[in-house]
Amino acid sequence: MNETFHYMSIRELSQRLRARETTPVAVITACLARIDQLSERLNTFATVLADQARENAEEAAAEIKAGNWRGPLHGVPVGVKDFYDLANVRTTAAFEGFKNRVPKKDAAGVAKLKEAGAIVVGKMNMHRLGMGTTGLESYFGAVRNPWNDGYIPGGSSSGSAAAVAAGLCHATLDTDAIGSCRLPAACCGVVGFKGTYGLISPNGILEGEKADEAILWLSHPGITTRTVEDAAIVLNVLAEPNAMAHVRDYRGELSKERRLRIGIADNFKADKEITRAFTTAVEQLQSIGHDVVAARAPFDIPPFGDLHAIEADRKTVSERAFRDIDILLLPTTATTVPTVKDAGSSPQALSAQNTVFANYFGLPAVSVPCGFDKHGLPIGLQIVGKPWDEGTVLHLARQYEMTVEPLRQHPVP
């Protein structure tokens, strides 16, 4: 009988692996069995790398037995959004025109995950070419929300959020161009994080294919996990050395004592259920002892594709939006999760109006679960920081997460 690993945190699983209380082979065997069990229902993977994962698990087991510990991702199952090149594995962005595209080299982020000992179990299904927020359009078929398959999973990192939520892997490497990581994280009840523009290398995202200049400017590599601590663990592996990024241990930032001046956005648009959940989250953070003040989210950005001032705007955004606050809070989505029927054929049926400004200004941002709507679908709280202040973003996200930990639920047993 397989052991149950699927909802363990990376920290807990890593501790067990390092102490040799279990093995990467046992973990991957259980992981692949769960993928097989839920693949037809959720359709989260574009490609499952079962044989490769088993081989990598054997290698990881031998390394750990020999005392060659690579760190907290060693032997941990992860997925990679089908945007990222994986050597000798088809990388399609869920687009039929790329169905035979097989790169020869790993993307930079993939290479870092492998070097850290993570085991890539597959490529994640996604909204075709990253051009939608629903997750319903894909060469591999629509991804389904694990909480209720009558509702969208969000997009474009749809397979990633659904898989992490359902315990099919422990983390995924994603992208976020208008909210593409945070929106599905909110819809599926997991953590979706993107760093400051340039913190994680985008090299190897459909390498050699032509991309719109606006997408190149707005797109950020992202991380999807079940907990904030797990996101920090993965970020420690993926973050590039950068003179602007003063933090070297993002996991260590979670426990630092700090009193923050939190700006509560008063200019977002959201329906009543979202606003109610957001207000409750603010009250919970205020009870921890932080100062809370009204603030304005910098929503006044040029239309998509207008990049004439983007470099200047990124240099002045701290003065513009964070002059009197340390961090900004607002809901991740403007509405509760739409049904598949209501989304229909509109690829942008889930609005990115609360998320895209963080892409334009290149700001670090995370979505964490903050409750459920009347239909039992998750709601996300978004925390946005100054450029290169990922430490504060993750610290506050973890603090909030701990206040709602007793309410944590999972969509699939």
TORKOL-4160 file (C-alpha; in steps of 0.2 Angstrom, whole numbers, padded with zeros to 4 digits, m for minus):
413
<pt num="1" X="0000" Y="0000" Z="0000"/>
<pt num="2" X="0007" Y="0017" Z="m0005"/>
<pt num="3" X="0011" Y="0029" Z="0009"/>
<pt num="4" X="0002" Y="0046" Z="0009"/>
<pt num="5" X="0013" Y="0060" Z="0004"/>
<pt num="6" X="0002" Y="0071" Z="m0007"/>
<pt num="7" X="m0003" Y="0084" Z="0005"/>
<pt num="8" X="0014" Y="0085" Z="0015"/>
<pt num="9" X="0023" Y="0102" Z="0015"/>
<pt num="10" X="0040" Y="0102" Z="0006"/>
<pt num="11" X="0047" Y="0105" Z="0023"/>
<pt num="12" X="0039" Y="0090" Z="0031"/>
<pt num="13" X="0043" Y="0078" Z="0016"/>
<pt num="14" X="0061" Y="0084" Z="0015"/>
<pt num="15" X="0064" Y="0081" Z="0033"/>
<pt num="16" X="0057" Y="0063" Z="0031"/>
<pt num="17" X="0068" Y="0060" Z="0015"/>
<pt num="18" X="0084" Y="0067" Z="0023"/>
<pt num="19" X="0081" Y="0057" Z="0039"/>
<pt num="20" X="0078" Y="0042" Z="0028"/>
<pt num="21" X="0061" Y="0038" Z="0035"/>
<pt num="22" X="0056" Y="0036" Z="0017"/>
<pt num="23" X="0064" Y="0036" Z="0000"/>
<pt num="24" X="0062" Y="0046" Z="m0016"/>
<pt num="25" X="0057" Y="0030" Z="m0024"/>
<pt num="26" X="0042" Y="0028" Z="m0012"/>
<pt num="27" X="0037" Y="0046" Z="m0014"/>
<pt num="28" X="0038" Y="0046" Z="m0033"/>
<pt num="29" X="0028" Y="0029" Z="m0034"/>
<pt num="30" X="0014" Y="0037" Z="m0024"/>
<pt num="31" X="0015" Y="0053" Z="m0034"/>
<pt num="32" X="0013" Y="0044" Z="m0050"/>
<pt num="33" X="m0001" Y="0033" Z="m0043"/>
<pt num="34" X="m0011" Y="0049" Z="m0038"/>
<pt num="35" X="m0008" Y="0057" Z="m0055"/>
<pt num="36" X="m0015" Y="0041" Z="m0063"/>
<pt num="37" X="m0029" Y="0041" Z="m0052"/>
<pt num="38" X="m0035" Y="0059" Z="m0055"/>
<pt num="39" X="m0028" Y="0062" Z="m0073"/>
<pt num="40" X="m0044" Y="0059" Z="m0082"/>
<pt num="41" X="m0054" Y="0069" Z="m0069"/>
<pt num="42" X="m0043" Y="0085" Z="m0068"/>
<pt num="43" X="m0033" Y="0084" Z="m0084"/>
<pt num="44" X="m0018" Y="0094" Z="m0076"/>
<pt num="45" X="m0004" Y="0087" Z="m0086"/>
<pt num="46" X="0002" Y="0089" Z="m0104"/>
<pt num="47" X="0015" Y="0076" Z="m0102"/>
<pt num="48" X="0018" Y="0064" Z="m0088"/>
<pt num="49" X="0036" Y="0059" Z="m0087"/>
<pt num="50" X="0034" Y="0043" Z="m0077"/>
<pt num="51" X="0049" Y="0033" Z="m0083"/>
<pt num="52" X="0061" Y="0048" Z="m0081"/>
<pt num="53" X="0054" Y="0052" Z="m0064"/>
<pt num="54" X="0057" Y="0034" Z="m0058"/>
<pt num="55" X="0074" Y="0034" Z="m0064"/>
<pt num="56" X="0078" Y="0051" Z="m0056"/>
<pt num="57" X="0070" Y="0044" Z="m0040"/>
<pt num="58" X="0082" Y="0029" Z="m0040"/>
<pt num="59" X="0097" Y="0042" Z="m0042"/>
<pt num="60" X="0091" Y="0053" Z="m0028"/>
<pt num="61" X="0089" Y="0038" Z="m0017"/>
<pt num="62" X="0107" Y="0033" Z="m0020"/>
<pt num="63" X="0113" Y="0050" Z="m0017"/>
<pt num="64" X="0104" Y="0053" Z="m0001"/>
<pt num="65" X="0109" Y="0035" Z="0006"/>
<pt num="66" X="0127" Y="0040" Z="0002"/>
<pt num="67" X="0125" Y="0057" Z="0012"/>
<pt num="68" X="0125" Y="0068" Z="m0004"/>
<pt num="69" X="0111" Y="0079" Z="0002"/>
<pt num="70" X="0107" Y="0093" Z="m0011"/>
<pt num="71" X="0094" Y="0102" Z="0000"/>
<pt num="72" X="0076" Y="0103" Z="0004"/>
<pt num="73" X="0070" Y="0099" Z="m0014"/>
<pt num="74" X="0080" Y="0083" Z="m0015"/>
<pt num="75" X="0068" Y="0069" Z="m0020"/>
<pt num="76" X="0053" Y="0081" Z="m0021"/>
<pt num="77" X="0040" Y="0079" Z="m0035"/>
<pt num="78" X="0038" Y="0095" Z="m0045"/>
<pt num="79" X="0030" Y="0100" Z="m0061"/>
<pt num="80" X="0034" Y="0112" Z="m0075"/>
<pt num="81" X="0022" Y="0123" Z="m0085"/>
<pt num="82" X="0022" Y="0118" Z="m0103"/>
<pt num="83" X="0029" Y="0135" Z="m0107"/>
<pt num="84" X="0047" Y="0130" Z="m0101"/>
<pt num="85" X="0059" Y="0120" Z="m0111"/>
<pt num="86" X="0063" Y="0103" Z="m0105"/>
<pt num="87" X="0077" Y="0094" Z="m0114"/>
<pt num="88" X="0071" Y="0080" Z="m0125"/>
<pt num="89" X="0053" Y="0082" Z="m0120"/>
<pt num="90" X="0039" Y="0091" Z="m0130"/>
<pt num="91" X="0036" Y="0109" Z="m0125"/>
<pt num="92" X="0021" Y="0115" Z="m0133"/>
<pt num="93" X="0012" Y="0129" Z="m0123"/>
<pt num="94" X="m0003" Y="0119" Z="m0126"/>
<pt num="95" X="m0003" Y="0124" Z="m0144"/>
<pt num="96" X="m0006" Y="0112" Z="m0158"/>
<pt num="97" X="0006" Y="0121" Z="m0169"/>
<pt num="98" X="0020" Y="0116" Z="m0157"/>
<pt num="99" X="0014" Y="0098" Z="m0154"/>
<pt num="100" X="0031" Y="0091" Z="m0161"/>
<pt num="101" X="0042" Y="0104" Z="m0154"/>
<pt num="102" X="0056" Y="0095" Z="m0143"/>
<pt num="103" X="0069" Y="0107" Z="m0136"/>
<pt num="104" X="0087" Y="0100" Z="m0133"/>
<pt num="105" X="0091" Y="0111" Z="m0118"/>
<pt num="106" X="0082" Y="0114" Z="m0101"/>
<pt num="107" X="0076" Y="0131" Z="m0097"/>
<pt num="108" X="0086" Y="0140" Z="m0084"/>
<pt num="109" X="0073" Y="0137" Z="m0070"/>
<pt num="110" X="0071" Y="0119" Z="m0074"/>
<pt num="111" X="0090" Y="0117" Z="m0074"/>
<pt num="112" X="0091" Y="0124" Z="m0056"/>
<pt num="113" X="0077" Y="0113" Z="m0050"/>
<pt num="114" X="0086" Y="0098" Z="m0056"/>
<pt num="115" X="0102" Y="0103" Z="m0049"/>
<pt num="116" X="0093" Y="0105" Z="m0032"/>
<pt num="117" X="0088" Y="0087" Z="m0033"/>
<pt num="118" X="0069" Y="0090" Z="m0037"/>
<pt num="119" X="0061" Y="0077" Z="m0048"/>
<pt num="120" X="0051" Y="0083" Z="m0063"/>
<pt num="121" X="0036" Y="0072" Z="m0064"/>
<pt num="122" X="0029" Y="0081" Z="m0079"/>
<pt num="123" X="0024" Y="0096" Z="m0090"/>
<pt num="124" X="0008" Y="0105" Z="m0084"/>
<pt num="125" X="m0007" Y="0108" Z="m0095"/>
<pt num="126" X="m0011" Y="0127" Z="m0097"/>
<pt num="127" X="m0022" Y="0139" Z="m0107"/>
<pt num="128" X="m0016" Y="0139" Z="m0125"/>
<pt num="129" X="0000" Y="0150" Z="m0127"/>
<pt num="130" X="m0004" Y="0158" Z="m0111"/>
<pt num="131" X="m0017" Y="0169" Z="m0119"/>
<pt num="132" X="m0032" Y="0167" Z="m0107"/>
<pt num="133" X="m0037" Y="0167" Z="m0089"/>
<pt num="134" X="m0049" Y="0152" Z="m0089"/>
<pt num="135" X="m0039" Y="0136" Z="m0092"/>
<pt num="136" X="m0052" Y="0130" Z="m0104"/>
<pt num="137" X="m0043" Y="0131" Z="m0120"/>
<pt num="138" X="m0029" Y="0119" Z="m0123"/>
<pt num="139" X="m0022" Y="0107" Z="m0136"/>
<pt num="140" X="m0023" Y="0094" Z="m0122"/>
<pt num="141" X="m0041" Y="0099" Z="m0117"/>
<pt num="142" X="m0048" Y="0109" Z="m0103"/>
<pt num="143" X="m0041" Y="0108" Z="m0085"/>
<pt num="144" X="m0054" Y="0106" Z="m0072"/>
<pt num="145" X="m0055" Y="0114" Z="m0055"/>
<pt num="146" X="m0052" Y="0101" Z="m0042"/>
<pt num="147" X="m0065" Y="0109" Z="m0030"/>
<pt num="148" X="m0079" Y="0108" Z="m0043"/>
<pt num="149" X="m0077" Y="0103" Z="m0061"/>
<pt num="150" X="m0091" Y="0114" Z="m0066"/>
<pt num="151" X="m0080" Y="0129" Z="m0062"/>
<pt num="152" X="m0065" Y="0136" Z="m0071"/>
<pt num="153" X="m0047" Y="0133" Z="m0063"/>
<pt num="154" X="m0041" Y="0150" Z="m0069"/>
<pt num="155" X="m0026" Y="0153" Z="m0081"/>
<pt num="156" X="m0015" Y="0152" Z="m0089"/>
<pt num="157" X="m0006" Y="0141" Z="m0076"/>
<pt num="158" X="m0022" Y="0131" Z="m0074"/>
<pt num="159" X="m0014" Y="0113" Z="m0073"/>
<pt num="160" X="m0001" Y="0119" Z="m0061"/>
<pt num="161" X="m0014" Y="0126" Z="m0048"/>
<pt num="162" X="m0026" Y="0112" Z="m0050"/>
<pt num="163" X="m0012" Y="0099" Z="m0048"/>
<pt num="164" X="m0004" Y="0107" Z="m0033"/>
<pt num="165" X="m0021" Y="0109" Z="m0025"/>
<pt num="166" X="m0025" Y="0091" Z="m0028"/>
<pt num="167" X="m0009" Y="0084" Z="m0021"/>
<pt num="168" X="m0002" Y="0078" Z="m0038"/>
<pt num="169" X="0015" Y="0087" Z="m0035"/>
<pt num="170" X="0022" Y="0098" Z="m0022"/>
<pt num="171" X="0027" Y="0114" Z="m0033"/>
<pt num="172" X="0027" Y="0120" Z="m0050"/>
<pt num="173" X="0037" Y="0132" Z="m0061"/>
<pt num="174" X="0025" Y="0144" Z="m0069"/>
<pt num="175" X="0024" Y="0161" Z="m0078"/>
<pt num="176" X="0013" Y="0176" Z="m0074"/>
<pt num="177" X="0011" Y="0190" Z="m0087"/>
<pt num="178" X="m0006" Y="0198" Z="m0081"/>
<pt num="179" X="m0009" Y="0187" Z="m0066"/>
<pt num="180" X="m0007" Y="0170" Z="m0075"/>
<pt num="181" X="0000" Y="0162" Z="m0059"/>
<pt num="182" X="m0009" Y="0171" Z="m0046"/>
<pt num="183" X="m0027" Y="0170" Z="m0054"/>
<pt num="184" X="m0027" Y="0151" Z="m0055"/>
<pt num="185" X="m0019" Y="0150" Z="m0037"/>
<pt num="186" X="m0034" Y="0160" Z="m0031"/>
<pt num="187" X="m0047" Y="0149" Z="m0040"/>
<pt num="188" X="m0039" Y="0133" Z="m0034"/>
<pt num="189" X="m0035" Y="0138" Z="m0016"/>
<pt num="190" X="m0016" Y="0137" Z="m0017"/>
<pt num="191" X="m0001" Y="0150" Z="m0016"/>
<pt num="192" X="0004" Y="0158" Z="m0032"/>
<pt num="193" X="0020" Y="0169" Z="m0031"/>
<pt num="194" X="0029" Y="0180" Z="m0043"/>
<pt num="195" X="0045" Y="0190" Z="m0039"/>
<pt num="196" X="0051" Y="0207" Z="m0045"/>
<pt num="197" X="0055" Y="0207" Z="m0064"/>
<pt num="198" X="0072" Y="0199" Z="m0066"/>
<pt num="199" X="0073" Y="0190" Z="m0050"/>
<pt num="200" X="0070" Y="0173" Z="m0058"/>
<pt num="201" X="0077" Y="0169" Z="m0075"/>
<pt num="202" X="0064" Y="0168" Z="m0090"/>
<pt num="203" X="0077" Y="0160" Z="m0101"/>
<pt num="204" X="0071" Y="0144" Z="m0110"/>
<pt num="205" X="0053" Y="0149" Z="m0111"/>
<pt num="206" X="0049" Y="0143" Z="m0128"/>
<pt num="207" X="0067" Y="0147" Z="m0133"/>
<pt num="208" X="0069" Y="0153" Z="m0151"/>
<pt num="209" X="0050" Y="0156" Z="m0154"/>
<pt num="210" X="0044" Y="0174" Z="m0158"/>
<pt num="211" X="0036" Y="0182" Z="m0143"/>
<pt num="212" X="0026" Y="0199" Z="m0142"/>
<pt num="213" X="0037" Y="0213" Z="m0134"/>
<pt num="214" X="0023" Y="0217" Z="m0122"/>
<pt num="215" X="0023" Y="0199" Z="m0116"/>
<pt num="216" X="0042" Y="0199" Z="m0114"/>
<pt num="217" X="0041" Y="0215" Z="m0103"/>
<pt num="218" X="0026" Y="0209" Z="m0093"/>
<pt num="219" X="0029" Y="0190" Z="m0090"/>
<pt num="220" X="0037" Y="0185" Z="m0074"/>
<pt num="221" X="0042" Y="0167" Z="m0069"/>
<pt num="222" X="0031" Y="0161" Z="m0055"/>
<pt num="223" X="0030" Y="0148" Z="m0042"/>
<pt num="224" X="0014" Y="0138" Z="m0036"/>
<pt num="225" X="0014" Y="0128" Z="m0020"/>
<pt num="226" X="0002" Y="0124" Z="m0006"/>
<pt num="227" X="0011" Y="0134" Z="0008"/>
<pt num="228" X="0021" Y="0151" Z="0008"/>
<pt num="229" X="0035" Y="0142" Z="0016"/>
<pt num="230" X="0036" Y="0130" Z="0002"/>
<pt num="231" X="0036" Y="0145" Z="m0010"/>
<pt num="232" X="0051" Y="0152" Z="m0001"/>
<pt num="233" X="0060" Y="0135" Z="m0002"/>
<pt num="234" X="0058" Y="0135" Z="m0021"/>
<pt num="235" X="0062" Y="0153" Z="m0023"/>
<pt num="236" X="0079" Y="0150" Z="m0014"/>
<pt num="237" X="0083" Y="0138" Z="m0028"/>
<pt num="238" X="0077" Y="0149" Z="m0042"/>
<pt num="239" X="0082" Y="0166" Z="m0038"/>
<pt num="240" X="0096" Y="0174" Z="m0048"/>
<pt num="241" X="0110" Y="0183" Z="m0039"/>
<pt num="242" X="0106" Y="0201" Z="m0041"/>
<pt num="243" X="0113" Y="0216" Z="m0034"/>
<pt num="244" X="0096" Y="0223" Z="m0031"/>
<pt num="245" X="0090" Y="0208" Z="m0022"/>
<pt num="246" X="0097" Y="0209" Z="m0004"/>
<pt num="247" X="0089" Y="0194" Z="0002"/>
<pt num="248" X="0099" Y="0177" Z="0001"/>
<pt num="249" X="0087" Y="0166" Z="0011"/>
<pt num="250" X="0069" Y="0169" Z="0008"/>
<pt num="251" X="0064" Y="0155" Z="0019"/>
<pt num="252" X="0073" Y="0164" Z="0033"/>
<pt num="253" X="0063" Y="0180" Z="0030"/>
<pt num="254" X="0047" Y="0171" Z="0036"/>
<pt num="255" X="0052" Y="0171" Z="0054"/>
<pt num="256" X="0059" Y="0189" Z="0056"/>
<pt num="257" X="0050" Y="0200" Z="0068"/>
<pt num="258" X="0043" Y="0216" Z="0060"/>
<pt num="259" X="0029" Y="0228" Z="0062"/>
<pt num="260" X="0022" Y="0234" Z="0045"/>
<pt num="261" X="0012" Y="0248" Z="0039"/>
<pt num="262" X="0000" Y="0239" Z="0028"/>
<pt num="263" X="m0009" Y="0249" Z="0014"/>
<pt num="264" X="m0027" Y="0242" Z="0011"/>
<pt num="265" X="m0032" Y="0246" Z="m0007"/>
<pt num="266" X="m0048" Y="0256" Z="m0007"/>
<pt num="267" X="m0049" Y="0258" Z="m0026"/>
<pt num="268" X="m0051" Y="0240" Z="m0032"/>
<pt num="269" X="m0067" Y="0233" Z="m0039"/>
<pt num="270" X="m0074" Y="0217" Z="m0032"/>
<pt num="271" X="m0091" Y="0208" Z="m0029"/>
<pt num="272" X="m0099" Y="0207" Z="m0012"/>
<pt num="273" X="m0092" Y="0190" Z="m0008"/>
<pt num="274" X="m0074" Y="0194" Z="m0012"/>
<pt num="275" X="m0075" Y="0211" Z="m0003"/>
<pt num="276" X="m0082" Y="0202" Z="0013"/>
<pt num="277" X="m0068" Y="0189" Z="0013"/>
<pt num="278" X="m0055" Y="0203" Z="0010"/>
<pt num="279" X="m0062" Y="0213" Z="0024"/>
<pt num="280" X="m0061" Y="0198" Z="0036"/>
<pt num="281" X="m0043" Y="0195" Z="0030"/>
<pt num="282" X="m0038" Y="0213" Z="0034"/>
<pt num="283" X="m0046" Y="0212" Z="0051"/>
<pt num="284" X="m0035" Y="0196" Z="0055"/>
<pt num="285" X="m0019" Y="0204" Z="0049"/>
<pt num="286" X="m0023" Y="0220" Z="0060"/>
<pt num="287" X="m0026" Y="0209" Z="0075"/>
<pt num="288" X="m0008" Y="0203" Z="0073"/>
<pt num="289" X="m0002" Y="0220" Z="0077"/>
<pt num="290" X="0002" Y="0228" Z="0061"/>
<pt num="291" X="m0003" Y="0246" Z="0057"/>
<pt num="292" X="m0017" Y="0247" Z="0043"/>
<pt num="293" X="m0021" Y="0262" Z="0033"/>
<pt num="294" X="m0030" Y="0266" Z="0017"/>
<pt num="295" X="m0020" Y="0266" Z="0001"/>
<pt num="296" X="m0022" Y="0267" Z="m0018"/>
<pt num="297" X="m0017" Y="0253" Z="m0029"/>
<pt num="298" X="m0008" Y="0260" Z="m0045"/>
<pt num="299" X="m0021" Y="0254" Z="m0057"/>
<pt num="300" X="m0018" Y="0268" Z="m0069"/>
<pt num="301" X="m0007" Y="0260" Z="m0082"/>
<pt num="302" X="m0006" Y="0261" Z="m0101"/>
<pt num="303" X="m0017" Y="0250" Z="m0111"/>
<pt num="304" X="m0009" Y="0232" Z="m0115"/>
<pt num="305" X="0005" Y="0234" Z="m0127"/>
<pt num="306" X="0009" Y="0252" Z="m0123"/>
<pt num="307" X="0027" Y="0251" Z="m0117"/>
<pt num="308" X="0033" Y="0269" Z="m0120"/>
<pt num="309" X="0035" Y="0273" Z="m0101"/>
<pt num="310" X="0037" Y="0256" Z="m0093"/>
<pt num="311" X="0055" Y="0258" Z="m0088"/>
<pt num="312" X="0053" Y="0275" Z="m0081"/>
<pt num="313" X="0037" Y="0269" Z="m0072"/>
<pt num="314" X="0046" Y="0254" Z="m0064"/>
<pt num="315" X="0059" Y="0266" Z="m0057"/>
<pt num="316" X="0046" Y="0278" Z="m0049"/>
<pt num="317" X="0033" Y="0265" Z="m0043"/>
<pt num="318" X="0040" Y="0265" Z="m0025"/>
<pt num="319" X="0038" Y="0284" Z="m0023"/>
<pt num="320" X="0021" Y="0283" Z="m0032"/>
<pt num="321" X="0013" Y="0269" Z="m0023"/>
<pt num="322" X="0023" Y="0265" Z="m0007"/>
<pt num="323" X="0028" Y="0282" Z="m0001"/>
<pt num="324" X="0018" Y="0279" Z="0016"/>
<pt num="325" X="0016" Y="0261" Z="0016"/>
<pt num="326" X="0027" Y="0245" Z="0017"/>
<pt num="327" X="0015" Y="0234" Z="0008"/>
<pt num="328" X="m0001" Y="0234" Z="m0002"/>
<pt num="329" X="m0016" Y="0222" Z="0000"/>
<pt num="330" X="m0031" Y="0219" Z="m0011"/>
<pt num="331" X="m0041" Y="0204" Z="m0018"/>
<pt num="332" X="m0033" Y="0193" Z="m0031"/>
<pt num="333" X="m0049" Y="0192" Z="m0041"/>
<pt num="334" X="m0063" Y="0204" Z="m0044"/>
<pt num="335" X="m0076" Y="0190" Z="m0044"/>
<pt num="336" X="m0079" Y="0173" Z="m0037"/>
<pt num="337" X="m0074" Y="0159" Z="m0048"/>
<pt num="338" X="m0084" Y="0159" Z="m0064"/>
<pt num="339" X="m0093" Y="0143" Z="m0070"/>
<pt num="340" X="m0087" Y="0134" Z="m0085"/>
<pt num="341" X="m0104" Y="0139" Z="m0093"/>
<pt num="342" X="m0103" Y="0157" Z="m0089"/>
<pt num="343" X="m0085" Y="0158" Z="m0095"/>
<pt num="344" X="m0091" Y="0151" Z="m0111"/>
<pt num="345" X="m0079" Y="0155" Z="m0126"/>
<pt num="346" X="m0071" Y="0170" Z="m0118"/>
<pt num="347" X="m0053" Y="0167" Z="m0115"/>
<pt num="348" X="m0052" Y="0182" Z="m0103"/>
<pt num="349" X="m0068" Y="0178" Z="m0093"/>
<pt num="350" X="m0059" Y="0179" Z="m0077"/>
<pt num="351" X="m0054" Y="0198" Z="m0075"/>
<pt num="352" X="m0035" Y="0202" Z="m0072"/>
<pt num="353" X="m0040" Y="0220" Z="m0067"/>
<pt num="354" X="m0033" Y="0217" Z="m0049"/>
<pt num="355" X="m0017" Y="0208" Z="m0054"/>
<pt num="356" X="m0010" Y="0216" Z="m0070"/>
<pt num="357" X="m0003" Y="0232" Z="m0062"/>
<pt num="358" X="0010" Y="0221" Z="m0053"/>
<pt num="359" X="0016" Y="0214" Z="m0070"/>
<pt num="360" X="0017" Y="0232" Z="m0077"/>
<pt num="361" X="0027" Y="0239" Z="m0063"/>
<pt num="362" X="0037" Y="0223" Z="m0061"/>
<pt num="363" X="0032" Y="0221" Z="m0042"/>
<pt num="364" X="0033" Y="0205" Z="m0031"/>
<pt num="365" X="0016" Y="0198" Z="m0027"/>
<pt num="366" X="0008" Y="0183" Z="m0020"/>
<pt num="367" X="m0010" Y="0176" Z="m0019"/>
<pt num="368" X="m0014" Y="0166" Z="m0004"/>
<pt num="369" X="m0031" Y="0157" Z="0001"/>
<pt num="370" X="m0042" Y="0168" Z="0012"/>
<pt num="371" X="m0059" Y="0158" Z="0012"/>
<pt num="372" X="m0072" Y="0151" Z="0001"/>
<pt num="373" X="m0087" Y="0158" Z="m0008"/>
<pt num="374" X="m0105" Y="0151" Z="m0005"/>
<pt num="375" X="m0102" Y="0138" Z="m0018"/>
<pt num="376" X="m0087" Y="0131" Z="m0009"/>
<pt num="377" X="m0074" Y="0139" Z="m0022"/>
<pt num="378" X="m0058" Y="0147" Z="m0015"/>
<pt num="379" X="m0055" Y="0165" Z="m0013"/>
<pt num="380" X="m0038" Y="0173" Z="m0014"/>
<pt num="381" X="m0029" Y="0187" Z="m0005"/>
<pt num="382" X="m0016" Y="0197" Z="m0014"/>
<pt num="383" X="m0001" Y="0204" Z="m0006"/>
<pt num="384" X="0010" Y="0216" Z="m0016"/>
<pt num="385" X="0027" Y="0224" Z="m0012"/>
<pt num="386" X="0040" Y="0236" Z="m0017"/>
<pt num="387" X="0053" Y="0231" Z="m0030"/>
<pt num="388" X="0065" Y="0218" Z="m0023"/>
<pt num="389" X="0055" Y="0217" Z="m0007"/>
<pt num="390" X="0050" Y="0199" Z="m0008"/>
<pt num="391" X="0055" Y="0196" Z="0010"/>
<pt num="392" X="0042" Y="0207" Z="0016"/>
<pt num="393" X="0029" Y="0200" Z="0004"/>
<pt num="394" X="0032" Y="0182" Z="0009"/>
<pt num="395" X="0034" Y="0186" Z="0028"/>
<pt num="396" X="0016" Y="0194" Z="0028"/>
<pt num="397" X="0009" Y="0180" Z="0018"/>
<pt num="398" X="0016" Y="0167" Z="0030"/>
<pt num="399" X="0009" Y="0177" Z="0045"/>
<pt num="400" X="m0008" Y="0178" Z="0037"/>
<pt num="401" X="m0007" Y="0159" Z="0032"/>
<pt num="402" X="m0004" Y="0154" Z="0050"/>
<pt num="403" X="m0019" Y="0163" Z="0056"/>
<pt num="404" X="m0030" Y="0153" Z="0044"/>
<pt num="405" X="m0021" Y="0137" Z="0046"/>
<pt num="406" X="m0034" Y="0128" Z="0056"/>
<pt num="407" X="m0047" Y="0131" Z="0042"/>
<pt num="408" X="m0035" Y="0123" Z="0029"/>
<pt num="409" X="m0045" Y="0111" Z="0017"/>
<pt num="410" X="m0040" Y="0101" Z="0002"/>
<pt num="411" X="m0052" Y="0097" Z="m0013"/>
<pt num="412" X="m0048" Y="0079" Z="m0015"/>
<pt num="413" X="m0046" Y="0066" Z="m0001"/>
